[in-house]
Amino acid sequence: CYIDDIIIFRLTNYYQRFVKKFSVIAKPLIILMDKDQPYTWGCKQQHAFDILKQKLDSILVL
């Protein structure tokens, strides 16, 4: 669902300062949310999501 993806992305966006190259990794997701682009979740978006998920899982909780 488009709304769910926006919510998840905004939550991960909060942690971008802790993830190296966040903007490079998240670029397919950022492009996906552009209002001029059709919403199509493909391999690039899934790969970006999986990498961000992996990196966020590896962040140590203080």
C-alpha positions as CSV (number, residue, x, y, z in Angstrom):
1,C,0.0,0.0,0.0
2,Y,1.3,3.4,-0.9
3,I,0.5,5.0,2.4
4,D,2.2,2.2,4.3
5,D,5.4,2.7,2.2
6,I,5.4,6.4,2.9
7,I,5.1,5.8,6.7
8,I,7.9,3.3,6.7
9,F,10.2,5.5,4.6
10,R,9.6,8.5,6.9
11,L,10.4,6.3,9.9
12,T,13.6,5.1,8.3
13,N,14.4,8.7,7.2
14,Y,14.7,9.6,10.9
15,Y,17.7,7.3,11.2
16,Q,19.4,8.4,8.0
17,R,22.3,10.1,9.9
18,F,23.2,6.7,11.3
19,V,23.3,4.9,7.9
20,K,26.2,5.6,5.6
21,K,25.1,6.6,2.0
22,F,21.4,6.6,3.1
23,S,20.4,8.8,0.2
24,V,22.2,6.7,-2.3
25,I,20.6,3.5,-1.0
26,A,17.1,5.0,-0.7
27,K,17.1,6.7,-4.1
28,P,14.7,4.2,-5.7
29,L,12.3,4.7,-2.8
30,I,12.6,8.5,-3.0
31,I,11.9,8.4,-6.8
32,L,8.9,6.1,-6.2
33,M,7.3,8.7,-4.0
34,D,7.6,11.5,-6.6
35,K,4.1,12.6,-7.6
36,D,5.0,12.6,-11.3
37,Q,6.2,9.0,-11.2
38,P,3.8,6.0,-11.4
39,Y,3.8,3.9,-8.3
40,T,5.4,0.6,-9.2
41,W,7.2,-1.4,-6.6
42,G,9.9,-3.3,-8.4
43,C,13.2,-5.1,-7.8
44,K,15.1,-1.9,-7.3
45,Q,12.7,-0.7,-4.6
46,Q,12.7,-4.1,-2.9
47,H,16.5,-4.2,-2.9
48,A,16.8,-0.7,-1.5
49,F,14.2,-1.6,1.2
50,D,16.0,-4.8,2.1
51,I,19.4,-3.0,2.4
52,L,17.9,-0.2,4.6
53,K,16.2,-2.8,6.7
54,Q,19.5,-4.7,7.2
55,K,21.4,-1.6,8.0
56,L,18.8,-0.4,10.5
57,D,18.8,-3.8,12.1
58,S,22.5,-3.6,12.6
59,I,22.5,-0.2,14.4
60,L,23.3,-0.6,18.0
61,V,20.7,0.5,20.5
62,L,22.1,2.9,23.1
